[in-house]
Amino acid sequence: MQRTTKSVISMIVLLMIPLFVDAGEVRVGFSPSGSAQKLVLEAIGEARVSVDLAAYSFTSKPVSLALLQAKKRGVLVRVVADKKANDDRYTAVTFLVHKGIEVRLNGNYAIQHNKFLVVDAKSVQTGSMNYTKSGDSRNAENVVYLRDMPETAKQYTREFNRLWAESERIDAKY
């Protein structure tokens, strides 16, 4: 009887564990060593279907060019950035708009401080690093790349879509 009870309890515990656990790969990078931006560029480079990027301050030329290359490969690229930090005439977001990438600015919060991107609805890059030159070369920052983790990516996609829906589309300024 005691053995049967232990077996039943073990079975119940096993059934309580989620069946769909992300079994992907976790990689990390840091700045100013350069490994943080390298990981961001790698994530964008792996995109085949879509890249959704949420940014606070966005002035990085390498990240902008990587997004443009993704678009040229046929990848759908969408960007949501903080309105106050990116509302200048010449920014990475205006560069992207002029290259045909859809960008929206979000001014609904004190700051829209997210820094993440979702690749192909299955991988996520997140961390403290702004997509800026300082974020790459001057600040102590981190990046985490959650590769092939669709359940995690689904949660980030949901948040990106919420931000996207409440943000303002921007048009070319120059």
C-alpha positions in Angstrom: 0.0 0.0 0.0 2.8 2.4 0.9 4.6 1.7 -2.4 1.4 2.3 -4.3 0.9 5.6 -2.5 4.4 6.7 -3.4 3.9 5.7 -7.0 0.6 7.7 -7.2 2.2 10.8 -5.6 5.2 10.5 -8.0 2.8 10.3 -11.0 0.9 13.4 -9.8 4.1 15.4 -9.3 5.2 14.4 -12.8 1.9 15.5 -14.3 2.2 18.9 -12.6 5.5 19.6 -14.5 4.8 21.5 -17.7 4.9 19.3 -20.8 6.2 22.1 -23.0 9.5 23.2 -21.5 11.7 25.3 -23.8 14.8 23.2 -24.4 16.8 25.7 -26.4 20.1 27.3 -25.9 21.0 30.2 -23.6 24.0 32.4 -24.6 25.2 35.5 -22.9 27.4 38.5 -24.0 28.8 41.5 -22.2 30.0 44.9 -23.1 32.3 46.7 -23.4 34.1 43.5 -24.4 32.1 43.4 -27.7 30.4 40.1 -27.1 27.0 41.7 -26.3 26.6 43.4 -29.7 28.1 40.4 -31.4 25.3 38.3 -30.0 22.6 40.8 -31.0 24.0 40.8 -34.6 24.1 37.0 -34.6 20.4 36.8 -33.5 19.3 39.2 -36.3 21.5 37.3 -38.8 19.7 34.1 -38.0 16.3 35.5 -38.8 14.5 33.9 -41.8 10.9 35.1 -41.2 10.6 38.0 -38.7 12.4 40.3 -36.3 10.5 42.4 -33.8 12.7 44.8 -31.9 11.7 46.9 -28.9 14.2 49.6 -27.9 14.7 52.5 -25.6 17.6 54.4 -27.1 18.4 53.2 -30.6 21.4 54.7 -32.4 23.5 51.7 -33.3 24.7 51.7 -36.9 25.7 48.0 -36.9 22.2 46.9 -35.5 20.5 49.2 -38.0 22.5 47.7 -40.9 21.8 44.2 -39.7 18.0 44.9 -39.6 18.3 46.3 -43.2 20.1 43.2 -44.3 17.4 41.1 -42.8 14.8 43.0 -44.7 16.8 42.5 -47.9 16.6 38.7 -47.2 12.8 39.0 -47.1 12.5 39.1 -43.3 9.6 41.1 -41.9 11.2 43.7 -39.5 9.3 45.8 -37.1 10.7 48.2 -34.5 9.0 49.9 -31.5 11.1 52.6 -29.8 10.7 55.1 -27.0 9.3 58.3 -28.5 11.3 60.8 -26.3 14.6 59.0 -26.9 14.2 58.6 -30.7 12.2 61.6 -31.9 15.2 63.5 -33.4 15.4 64.2 -37.1 18.4 61.9 -37.7 18.3 58.7 -35.7 18.5 55.0 -36.4 14.7 54.8 -36.5 14.4 57.5 -39.2 17.2 55.7 -41.2 15.1 52.5 -41.0 11.9 54.2 -42.0 13.7 55.6 -45.1 14.8 52.1 -45.9 11.2 50.8 -45.8 11.2 49.2 -42.3 8.1 49.9 -40.3 8.9 51.8 -37.1 6.5 53.0 -34.4 7.3 55.3 -31.4 5.8 54.8 -28.0 5.3 57.8 -25.8 2.8 56.2 -23.4 5.2 55.7 -20.5 7.7 57.8 -18.6 10.1 55.7 -20.7 9.5 52.7 -22.9 12.6 51.0 -21.5 12.4 47.6 -23.1 15.5 46.2 -24.9 14.6 43.0 -26.7 14.1 41.4 -30.0 12.2 38.3 -31.1 13.5 36.3 -34.0 11.2 34.1 -36.1 8.7 33.8 -33.1 11.1 31.2 -31.5 14.1 33.0 -30.1 14.6 36.1 -27.9 17.5 38.5 -27.3 17.1 40.6 -24.2 19.2 42.3 -21.5 20.4 45.7 -20.2 22.1 46.9 -23.4 20.6 49.7 -25.4 21.2 49.4 -29.1 23.7 52.3 -29.1 27.5 52.8 -29.5 27.8 53.5 -25.8 25.8 50.3 -25.0 28.4 48.4 -27.0 31.7 50.1 -26.2 31.4 52.3 -23.1 28.9 50.8 -20.7 29.0 47.7 -18.6 26.0 45.9 -20.1 24.7 42.4 -20.7 22.8 40.5 -23.4 21.0 37.1 -23.1 20.1 35.2 -26.2 17.4 32.5 -25.6 17.7 30.5 -28.8 15.0 28.1 -29.9 12.6 28.8 -27.0 9.2 29.3 -28.6 7.2 29.4 -25.4 9.4 32.2 -24.1 9.3 33.9 -27.5 5.5 33.7 -27.5 5.4 35.8 -24.3 7.7 38.4 -25.7 5.8 38.5 -29.0 2.6 39.1 -27.0 4.3 42.1 -25.3 5.7 43.4 -28.5 2.4 43.3 -30.2 0.8 45.2 -27.3 3.4 47.9 -27.5 3.1 47.9 -31.3 -0.7 48.4 -31.2 -0.5 51.4 -28.8 2.4 53.1 -30.6 2.4 55.8 -33.3 3.7 55.1 -36.8 6.4 57.5 -37.9 7.0 58.8 -41.4 10.2 60.0 -42.9 11.5 63.3 -41.5 14.1 64.3 -44.1 
